[in-house]
Amino acid sequence: MKKIAILGSTGSIGTQTLEVVDQGGFEVIALSANSSVIKLATQALKYRPKMVVLMNSAFLDELEYRLKGTDIKVLAGMEGLIEAVTDPDVELIVNALVGAVGIRPTLEGIRAGKQIALANKETLVAAGELVMQEAQRYGIDILPIDSEHNAIFQALAGEDRSKISRLILTASGGPFRNYSREELKKVTPAQALKHPNWDMGGKITIDSATLMNKGLEVIEAHWLFGIDYDRIDVVVHPQSIVHSLVEFVDSSILAELGLPDMRVPIQYALTYPERRKNFLERLDLVKVGELTFEKPKRDLFPCLELAYQAGRRGGTLPAVMNAANEVAVAKFLNEEISFLEIPELIRRVMEKHQVIDSPDLNQILAADQWARAEIERMVEDVDF
């Protein structure tokens, strides 16, 4: 029984992780949520963890009331997350948090000697240099949950990483891959939230539509696998069957294929280095019929290029880009800005930032907060 803590248990990845847990072989030690009290309480009553953490302390009394009569410890805020990830009983941390809030629990978990199953993009996008240094220092493997990185991780099993020629990340292209610029000007949040293949949370779904999600994954791949940006390519693969590929120096290419179901990479990360049987639907290539690939339209979806620029420059710029994107996406979902204004706002914030090289955690978080404030100011500016 592997003992796990699930951070962000009420979100899309968190709930699918618990579906994997339901297959057996795991003991849930800790669960966390931002403010979804009822859902967190329901999970806690089913899985009986040692502790639960609620980030929004305003709802703490309600959570305590719903768990009254149990021996489940109720914690709050970042201090609660840190207590959960450093608990002696925890062996593996599933970090499915959204946002920069996921960085510190990852670092504290690494320093406590825990395995990390990572779905929180900000951990490596904003703090990749720092996180990978600590992982190497403490001998911790970062097990990627993202389907693309999980596919590369599997393809590299037993391989000499010095023989990698390039990594090829696949992207679905989102719901607007065949739209013109004129059509993109008119898209609505409701349209953008209709991902053609994957069942994901709102923010990630919008990132998929803008191709920012793929840009973030390029930065993550750089840190996870130690490959420079010139050797990380992106191709659009609308069927989402090939989850990513690795090309080696001898021209061989290894790929991981499967139906678009996040429970597969989640299970692989949770059971690594073992594989366990499951009852998920199997891929039928004949039924799929064809697999197609095309170049991403970087002119129509500039977020991908912005991510490459931020990753190559490094320092605090990726944290700034990521934070600006989070705010811009939220404003698009609230119908405060248009779809095409998302990359424009991000670009302007990146251009204004004074980059700090090799930043510590405080500098990364300060850059994150600066970017959020700056983009708020820009949106309020009547000239925008």
Secondary structure, DSSP 8 states (H G I E B T S, - for coil): -EEEEEETTTSHHHHHHHHHHTTSSEEEEEEEESS-HHHHHHHHHHH--SEEEES-GGGHHHHHHHTTTS--EEEEHHHHHHHHHT-TT--EEEE---SGGGHHHHHHHHHTT-EEEE--HHHHHHHHHHHHHHHHHHT--EEE-SHHHHHHHHHTTT--GGGEEEEEEEE---TTTT--HHHHTT--HHHHT--SS----HHHHHHHHHTHHHHHHHHHHHHHHT--GGGEEEEE-TT--EEEEEEETTS-EEEEE--S-THHHHHHHHHTT-----------HHHH-----B---TTT-THHHHHHHHHHH-TTHHHHHHHHHHHHHHHHHTTSS-TTHHHHHHHHHHHH----SS--HHHHHHHHHHHHHHHHHHHHSTT-
